Amino acid sequence: MIRFFEKDPYSPIQYVYDVERVLYRGKSPFQEILVIENPYFGRMLVLDGVVQLTERDEFFYHEMLVHVVMHAHPEPKRVVVVGGGDGGAVREVLRHDTVEKVFFVELDEEVINVSREFFPSVSSNLDDGRVEIMCMDGAEFIKGRNEEMDVVIVDSTDIIGFAKSLFTVEFFRSVKESLAGDGMFVTLSESLHFHRDMVRGVQETMGLVFPKVDLYTAPIATYAGNWWTFSAASRSLGLREMRRPAVSGLRYYSDEIHAQAFLPPKLYEKLMNKELNW
């Protein structure tokens, strides 16, 4: 059996996976794309040498990325998903019957095509009539959409390369302007174990733009550092309150998880004051 050695530029350790089969290997104009099959995790999507999802545990990430802000919002109707070419975030957004429109903005069309073929349970809702797919830069899409959106979700690759444009003051300002008065925003922000300076940096940058910024976490076995963070922001409402009952069909997220996922205030203060010692 061959092995795949992950090439994560931010990780101080290297993850190694047994490979039963290589199902796809290709290169788009933006990145290298690989689909492999592991005896434990099942099919795995790898972009530029870094694992993006596995069949076994993708629901942890997608449910936590989406449902915290979707349930904190009182009635999300118009939602933007930037990135997430596998379709998992769109699948979770559409569990909410309040949703009338999803703008799915993915730069790399080939990721969508590969996911449709090899991860049908993840990309299952991309043909829903409420979904509009646009293959373009997410930062460019957001510009000029004043107070049109209820929720903006960024499901990008790591904060390097072409994803960097999604973590700037300019982008966060465009997101804020695109949101309605009670609008909310969330983005991945790396691991609290391995990347705490990066996590703090995202929080600080968002805090320059949004009146309310917060941080919550989830356990992701296949992401470097495992203790994964999500940076969320709001134009007006607090993010820790769940304003609607949890949608059905979920495997991990719940009202209990929502309440416990946010970083405790004293730990958050230590993070922002550079007092964490690990």
N, C-alpha and C positions, 0 to 999 in steps of 0.2 A: 504493500500500500504506500502510495506517495504521500508527502506531507506539504502543507501550505504554511509558509512562515509569513505572518503579517508584517507589513512595513509601515507601522504607525509612527510618524515623525515626532509625536508628542509623548510617546510612552517610554518610560525607563525600563520596561520589560518587553519581551516579545512573546506573543501568543502563537502557538503552533497547533494546526488542525490536521487530523488524518483526512485524506481525500479518497473517497471511494470512486468518484467519477468527476471528470471535468466536463460540464455540460455546455459551457459556452466560454469562448475567449475572443475578445474583439477590442477595437479601439475606435472611439468616436472622435469628433473634432476637439473634444474637451478632456477626455480621460480614458484610461484603460478600464475595461469592464470584464469581470470574470464571474462565472457562476460555477460553484463546485458543490459536491454532495458529501456531507460528513455523516458518519454513522450515528452520532448523537443529535446534532443540531439540524440534520436534514439539509435541504438546499440553502446555500449561502450566497448572498450578493456581495461582491467585492469591487470597490472602485479605487483605482490607483493604489492597489495593494492593501487597502484598509477595509475591514469587514463593515458593511452597512446594515445588514439584517440577516437573520437566520429564521427558517420556518418555525423552529421550536420556541424562540423567545421574542419574536418581533412585537408581540402584543403588549409586552411591558412598556416598550418605548412608545409605540404609537398611541396607546391608550393614555399614557401620562402626558405626552406632548399635547394632545388634543383636548381631553375631557376636563382638565382643570379649568382652563379659561372658558371653555364652552359652557360649563356648569356654573361658573362664577358670573357669567353674563346672563341678564334676565331673559333675553329673547333674541338670540343670534339668528339673523336671517341671511345676511350677505357676508360670506367668508372668503378670505384669500388664503390659499396654501402656496407658499413659495418654496420650490424644491420638492423633495419627497417624490422623485420620479417613480418609485416603486408603487405609489398609490395608497399606501397604508394610512396616511393621515387623512386623505380624502374619504376613504372607507369609514373611518371613525367619525369624521364630521357629519357624514350623512346618516348616522344613527339618530341625530337630533331632528325631530319632526318640525322644528321651527325653521329649519334651513330652507331657503328658497333658491339660493344661488351660490355656487362654489366656483371661484376663479382659480384654476389649477395652473400655476405658472412654473414651468420647469425648463431650464436652459437646455438640457441635453435630451433631445427626443429619443435617442437610442436607449437611454435608461428606461423610458416608458415602454418601448417596444420589447426590450429584453424581459422586463417585469411581467408584461402581459403574457409572454410565452412561458416563462419558467416559474412565476409566482402568482398564479391565477387567484389564489385565496387572498392575496394582499391587494392586487390591482382590481379586485372584483367589481368595484363600483365606478370605474372610470367612464363607463358608457351610460351612466345615469343622466337623464335629461337635464338635471340641474347643474351638471358639471360642464364648464367651458375650459378646454385645454388650450393653453398658449405656450409655445416653445420660444421663450425669450428671457432676457435678464429680469429677474424679479424686482430689482431696484428701479429699473426703467418703468416697469408696469405700475408700480406704486405711485410714482410721481404724478402730481396734478389731480389725484382722485379725492378731492376735498369732501370729507364727511360722508363718504359713500358706504363705508364698510363697518361691520359690527365687530368682526374678529379677524386679525391677521396672524397667521401661523407660519413660522419659518422652519423648514425641515431641510437644512442644508448639510453639506459635507463639513468637515472640520474647518476651523476658522483660519484657513490658509488659502492661497491660490485665488480662484475666481469667486470663492465664497466670502472673501474679505469685505467685499462691497456691501454685504448684508449686516455688517457689525460696526458701521460708522455713525457718527453723529448725524450726518446728512441723511442716511437711510432711516434712522430712527425718527428724525424730524418728519420725513415724508410719510412714514407710517402713522405718526400721530395726526398729521393733517388729513390723512385718508380715513381716519376713524370717526364715527359718529360720537356724540357726547358721552355715551357710556361704553365706548369701544375699548377692546382689550387686545393685547399683543403677547405672543410668546415665541421664544426661540431656544434652541439647544444652547448650552454654554459650557460644555465639556465636564470633566470630572473634578469633584472636590478633593479627591485624593491626590491626583497627579498635576492638576492644572489650576490651583486655587488663585494664582495671580491673574490668570486669564478669566476665571469666573468673576473675580472682583472687578476686573477691567470692564467686562460687559455690564455689570451692575452700575458702575460709575458712569459709563458712557450713556446708558439708558436714563440714568438719573439726571443727566443734563437736559433731558428733553421732556420726560414724562413726570407728572406730579406724583404718581404712585408706581413704585418698583418693588418687586419681591422675588424670592428665590425658593424653588422647591426641588426635590430630588426623587430619584427612583433607582432601584437596583437593576442594572443591566449587565448580565453576565459576560457578554461578548464585546463590550466597549471598554477601552483602556481605562483602568481605575475603578470600573464597576459602579461607583457611587456617582451616578450621572446627575447633572444639574440642568434645570430649565429656568431661564430668566423671563419673568413675566412683567407686564406693565399695563397700566390702565389710565385713561383720561380722567376718570372720576371715582369709580367704585372700587372698593377693596377686593382683592383677589382671593382672600382666604375664606370668604363666605360662599357657600353653595346655594344658589338661588333657585334651582330647579332640582327635582328628584333625579337620581342617576338613571340614564337610559338603560334599556335592557340589552342582554347579550354580551356583557363585558366579563372579562376573565380576571382582571386585577383591580382596576379602578373602582372605587366605591365612595360613599359618603365618609366612611371611616378613613380610607386612604387619603382623601382630599384634606381632611382635617389634620392628618399627621404628616403630610408630605412636605409642608413648608418648613424651612429652617427655623428652629426656635430663636426667639429674639436675641437672647444673649449670645448664642453661637453666631448668628448673623452679624451682630455688632463686633465680635472678635474678628470675623472674616474681613469686614470693611475697615477695621482699625489695624489690620496686619498683625494680629495677635495670635493667630493659629500657629501651633508649634510643630505640627507634623510635616 
